[in-house]
Amino acid sequence: MMKMAEDGISAWLNSQCFVLGLWERILGERKMIVASSNC
């Protein structure tokens, strides 16, 4: 049960990182992303 939760969390974090990466490309700047780029 705990394993499933961990997998879900890591998948969510990975998708967050993906979205941040997209924003990084679109905006062309890292300023607002640096704080949350622990990916």
PDB file of N, CA, C and O in Angstrom:
ATOM      1  N   MET A   1       0.838  -1.202   0.000  1.00  0.00           N
ATOM      2  CA  MET A   1       0.000   0.000   0.000  1.00  0.00           C
ATOM      3  C   MET A   1       0.874   1.253   0.000  1.00  0.00           C
ATOM      4  O   MET A   1       0.649   2.180  -0.778  1.00  0.00           O
ATOM      5  N   MET A   2       1.862   1.267   0.874  1.00  0.00           N
ATOM      6  CA  MET A   2       2.768   2.414   0.932  1.00  0.00           C
ATOM      7  C   MET A   2       3.518   2.561  -0.387  1.00  0.00           C
ATOM      8  O   MET A   2       3.761   3.674  -0.854  1.00  0.00           O
ATOM      9  N   LYS A   3       3.880   1.427  -0.981  1.00  0.00           N
ATOM     10  CA  LYS A   3       4.614   1.458  -2.248  1.00  0.00           C
ATOM     11  C   LYS A   3       3.795   2.171  -3.321  1.00  0.00           C
ATOM     12  O   LYS A   3       4.328   2.981  -4.078  1.00  0.00           O
ATOM     13  N   MET A   4       2.513   1.872  -3.383  1.00  0.00           N
ATOM     14  CA  MET A   4       1.658   2.522  -4.378  1.00  0.00           C
ATOM     15  C   MET A   4       1.632   4.028  -4.174  1.00  0.00           C
ATOM     16  O   MET A   4       1.696   4.799  -5.132  1.00  0.00           O
ATOM     17  N   ALA A   5       1.538   4.433  -2.929  1.00  0.00           N
ATOM     18  CA  ALA A   5       1.519   5.864  -2.633  1.00  0.00           C
ATOM     19  C   ALA A   5       2.822   6.516  -3.070  1.00  0.00           C
ATOM     20  O   ALA A   5       2.820   7.608  -3.638  1.00  0.00           O
ATOM     21  N   GLU A   6       3.940   5.837  -2.801  1.00  0.00           N
ATOM     22  CA  GLU A   6       5.239   6.391  -3.192  1.00  0.00           C
ATOM     23  C   GLU A   6       5.341   6.506  -4.707  1.00  0.00           C
ATOM     24  O   GLU A   6       5.836   7.504  -5.229  1.00  0.00           O
ATOM     25  N   ASP A   7       4.867   5.473  -5.414  1.00  0.00           N
ATOM     26  CA  ASP A   7       4.894   5.519  -6.876  1.00  0.00           C
ATOM     27  C   ASP A   7       4.039   6.669  -7.391  1.00  0.00           C
ATOM     28  O   ASP A   7       4.427   7.376  -8.321  1.00  0.00           O
ATOM     29  N   GLY A   8       2.877   6.849  -6.779  1.00  0.00           N
ATOM     30  CA  GLY A   8       1.994   7.932  -7.195  1.00  0.00           C
ATOM     31  C   GLY A   8       2.645   9.287  -6.983  1.00  0.00           C
ATOM     32  O   GLY A   8       2.561  10.174  -7.832  1.00  0.00           O
ATOM     33  N   ILE A   9       3.297   9.434  -5.834  1.00  0.00           N
ATOM     34  CA  ILE A   9       3.948  10.709  -5.509  1.00  0.00           C
ATOM     35  C   ILE A   9       5.093  10.988  -6.470  1.00  0.00           C
ATOM     36  O   ILE A   9       5.239  12.107  -6.960  1.00  0.00           O
ATOM     37  N   SER A  10       5.913   9.964  -6.741  1.00  0.00           N
ATOM     38  CA  SER A  10       7.053  10.194  -7.624  1.00  0.00           C
ATOM     39  C   SER A  10       6.571  10.472  -9.047  1.00  0.00           C
ATOM     40  O   SER A  10       7.176  11.274  -9.758  1.00  0.00           O
ATOM     41  N   ALA A  11       5.491   9.820  -9.465  1.00  0.00           N
ATOM     42  CA  ALA A  11       4.932  10.097 -10.790  1.00  0.00           C
ATOM     43  C   ALA A  11       4.428  11.536 -10.850  1.00  0.00           C
ATOM     44  O   ALA A  11       4.607  12.223 -11.855  1.00  0.00           O
ATOM     45  N   TRP A  12       3.795  11.987  -9.763  1.00  0.00           N
ATOM     46  CA  TRP A  12       3.284  13.353  -9.715  1.00  0.00           C
ATOM     47  C   TRP A  12       4.440  14.341  -9.776  1.00  0.00           C
ATOM     48  O   TRP A  12       4.370  15.341 -10.491  1.00  0.00           O
ATOM     49  N   LEU A  13       5.505  14.063  -9.024  1.00  0.00           N
ATOM     50  CA  LEU A  13       6.673  14.943  -9.035  1.00  0.00           C
ATOM     51  C   LEU A  13       7.287  14.988 -10.425  1.00  0.00           C
ATOM     52  O   LEU A  13       7.689  16.051 -10.897  1.00  0.00           O
ATOM     53  N   ASN A  14       7.360  13.823 -11.086  1.00  0.00           N
ATOM     54  CA  ASN A  14       7.932  13.782 -12.425  1.00  0.00           C
ATOM     55  C   ASN A  14       7.103  14.618 -13.387  1.00  0.00           C
ATOM     56  O   ASN A  14       7.664  15.319 -14.229  1.00  0.00           O
ATOM     57  N   SER A  15       5.774  14.560 -13.282  1.00  0.00           N
ATOM     58  CA  SER A  15       4.943  15.343 -14.184  1.00  0.00           C
ATOM     59  C   SER A  15       5.084  16.829 -13.868  1.00  0.00           C
ATOM     60  O   SER A  15       5.052  17.663 -14.773  1.00  0.00           O
ATOM     61  N   GLN A  16       5.239  17.163 -12.585  1.00  0.00           N
ATOM     62  CA  GLN A  16       5.478  18.559 -12.209  1.00  0.00           C
ATOM     63  C   GLN A  16       6.775  19.055 -12.852  1.00  0.00           C
ATOM     64  O   GLN A  16       6.828  20.162 -13.388  1.00  0.00           O
ATOM     65  N   CYS A  17       7.814  18.225 -12.792  1.00  0.00           N
ATOM     66  CA  CYS A  17       9.094  18.600 -13.377  1.00  0.00           C
ATOM     67  C   CYS A  17       8.947  18.786 -14.877  1.00  0.00           C
ATOM     68  O   CYS A  17       9.555  19.685 -15.458  1.00  0.00           O
ATOM     69  N   PHE A  18       8.144  17.942 -15.504  1.00  0.00           N
ATOM     70  CA  PHE A  18       7.924  18.035 -16.941  1.00  0.00           C
ATOM     71  C   PHE A  18       7.251  19.356 -17.283  1.00  0.00           C
ATOM     72  O   PHE A  18       7.648  20.045 -18.222  1.00  0.00           O
ATOM     73  N   VAL A  19       6.231  19.697 -16.511  1.00  0.00           N
ATOM     74  CA  VAL A  19       5.515  20.958 -16.736  1.00  0.00           C
ATOM     75  C   VAL A  19       6.448  22.146 -16.530  1.00  0.00           C
ATOM     76  O   VAL A  19       6.435  23.097 -17.311  1.00  0.00           O
ATOM     77  N   LEU A  20       7.260  22.085 -15.470  1.00  0.00           N
ATOM     78  CA  LEU A  20       8.208  23.176 -15.215  1.00  0.00           C
ATOM     79  C   LEU A  20       9.191  23.304 -16.371  1.00  0.00           C
ATOM     80  O   LEU A  20       9.548  24.411 -16.773  1.00  0.00           O
ATOM     81  N   GLY A  21       9.625  22.164 -16.902  1.00  0.00           N
ATOM     82  CA  GLY A  21      10.544  22.182 -18.034  1.00  0.00           C
ATOM     83  C   GLY A  21       9.903  22.835 -19.253  1.00  0.00           C
ATOM     84  O   GLY A  21      10.548  23.592 -19.978  1.00  0.00           O
ATOM     85  N   LEU A  22       8.625  22.534 -19.468  1.00  0.00           N
ATOM     86  CA  LEU A  22       7.910  23.151 -20.587  1.00  0.00           C
ATOM     87  C   LEU A  22       7.839  24.659 -20.406  1.00  0.00           C
ATOM     88  O   LEU A  22       8.118  25.417 -21.335  1.00  0.00           O
ATOM     89  N   TRP A  23       7.463  25.094 -19.197  1.00  0.00           N
ATOM     90  CA  TRP A  23       7.392  26.526 -18.923  1.00  0.00           C
ATOM     91  C   TRP A  23       8.748  27.180 -19.147  1.00  0.00           C
ATOM     92  O   TRP A  23       8.851  28.283 -19.684  1.00  0.00           O
ATOM     93  N   GLU A  24       9.790  26.462 -18.716  1.00  0.00           N
ATOM     94  CA  GLU A  24      11.143  26.979 -18.878  1.00  0.00           C
ATOM     95  C   GLU A  24      11.409  27.262 -20.357  1.00  0.00           C
ATOM     96  O   GLU A  24      11.962  28.303 -20.712  1.00  0.00           O
ATOM     97  N   ARG A  25      11.009  26.324 -21.207  1.00  0.00           N
ATOM     98  CA  ARG A  25      11.247  26.486 -22.637  1.00  0.00           C
ATOM     99  C   ARG A  25      10.401  27.605 -23.209  1.00  0.00           C
ATOM    100  O   ARG A  25      10.880  28.423 -23.994  1.00  0.00           O
ATOM    101  N   ILE A  26       9.129  27.635 -22.807  1.00  0.00           N
ATOM    102  CA  ILE A  26       8.212  28.639 -23.354  1.00  0.00           C
ATOM    103  C   ILE A  26       8.652  30.045 -22.955  1.00  0.00           C
ATOM    104  O   ILE A  26       8.701  30.951 -23.787  1.00  0.00           O
ATOM    105  N   LEU A  27       8.970  30.215 -21.682  1.00  0.00           N
ATOM    106  CA  LEU A  27       9.305  31.544 -21.175  1.00  0.00           C
ATOM    107  C   LEU A  27      10.752  31.913 -21.461  1.00  0.00           C
ATOM    108  O   LEU A  27      11.098  33.089 -21.567  1.00  0.00           O
ATOM    109  N   GLY A  28      11.593  30.887 -21.586  1.00  0.00           N
ATOM    110  CA  GLY A  28      12.998  31.147 -21.867  1.00  0.00           C
ATOM    111  C   GLY A  28      13.741  31.753 -20.696  1.00  0.00           C
ATOM    112  O   GLY A  28      14.780  32.387 -20.881  1.00  0.00           O
ATOM    113  N   GLU A  29      13.224  31.568 -19.495  1.00  0.00           N
ATOM    114  CA  GLU A  29      13.929  32.088 -18.324  1.00  0.00           C
ATOM    115  C   GLU A  29      13.673  31.185 -17.135  1.00  0.00           C
ATOM    116  O   GLU A  29      12.617  30.562 -17.027  1.00  0.00           O
ATOM    117  N   ARG A  30      14.658  31.121 -16.236  1.00  0.00           N
ATOM    118  CA  ARG A  30      14.593  30.174 -15.132  1.00  0.00           C
ATOM    119  C   ARG A  30      14.175  30.828 -13.821  1.00  0.00           C
ATOM    120  O   ARG A  30      13.936  30.128 -12.837  1.00  0.00           O
ATOM    121  N   LYS A  31      14.082  32.149 -13.786  1.00  0.00           N
ATOM    122  CA  LYS A  31      13.912  32.866 -12.520  1.00  0.00           C
ATOM    123  C   LYS A  31      12.831  32.263 -11.624  1.00  0.00           C
ATOM    124  O   LYS A  31      13.087  31.941 -10.463  1.00  0.00           O
ATOM    125  N   MET A  32      11.625  32.111 -12.169  1.00  0.00           N
ATOM    126  CA  MET A  32      10.518  31.657 -11.336  1.00  0.00           C
ATOM    127  C   MET A  32      10.571  30.160 -11.062  1.00  0.00           C
ATOM    128  O   MET A  32       9.830  29.655 -10.218  1.00  0.00           O
ATOM    129  N   ILE A  33      11.437  29.454 -11.766  1.00  0.00           N
ATOM    130  CA  ILE A  33      11.470  27.999 -11.677  1.00  0.00           C
ATOM    131  C   ILE A  33      12.579  27.519 -10.748  1.00  0.00           C
ATOM    132  O   ILE A  33      12.503  26.422 -10.195  1.00  0.00           O
ATOM    133  N   VAL A  34      13.597  28.338 -10.583  1.00  0.00           N
ATOM    134  CA  VAL A  34      14.757  27.940  -9.779  1.00  0.00           C
ATOM    135  C   VAL A  34      14.329  27.438  -8.400  1.00  0.00           C
ATOM    136  O   VAL A  34      14.856  26.443  -7.902  1.00  0.00           O
ATOM    137  N   ALA A  35      13.376  28.130  -7.793  1.00  0.00           N
ATOM    138  CA  ALA A  35      12.942  27.782  -6.436  1.00  0.00           C
ATOM    139  C   ALA A  35      12.411  26.357  -6.366  1.00  0.00           C
ATOM    140  O   ALA A  35      12.620  25.669  -5.367  1.00  0.00           O
ATOM    141  N   SER A  36      11.728  25.907  -7.412  1.00  0.00           N
ATOM    142  CA  SER A  36      11.071  24.605  -7.350  1.00  0.00           C
ATOM    143  C   SER A  36      11.714  23.578  -8.278  1.00  0.00           C
ATOM    144  O   SER A  36      11.100  22.556  -8.585  1.00  0.00           O
ATOM    145  N   SER A  37      12.940  23.834  -8.726  1.00  0.00           N
ATOM    146  CA  SER A  37      13.580  22.882  -9.635  1.00  0.00           C
ATOM    147  C   SER A  37      14.505  21.954  -8.869  1.00  0.00           C
ATOM    148  O   SER A  37      15.720  21.972  -9.064  1.00  0.00           O
ATOM    149  N   ASN A  38      13.923  21.141  -7.995  1.00  0.00           N
ATOM    150  CA  ASN A  38      14.703  20.125  -7.297  1.00  0.00           C
ATOM    151  C   ASN A  38      14.483  18.773  -7.967  1.00  0.00           C
ATOM    152  O   ASN A  38      14.438  17.733  -7.310  1.00  0.00           O
ATOM    153  N   CYS A  39      14.349  18.814  -9.283  1.00  0.00           N
ATOM    154  CA  CYS A  39      14.056  17.611 -10.054  1.00  0.00           C
ATOM    155  C   CYS A  39      15.362  16.991 -10.538  1.00  0.00           C
ATOM    156  O   CYS A  39      15.343  15.961 -11.213  1.00  0.00           O
TER     157      CYS A  39
END
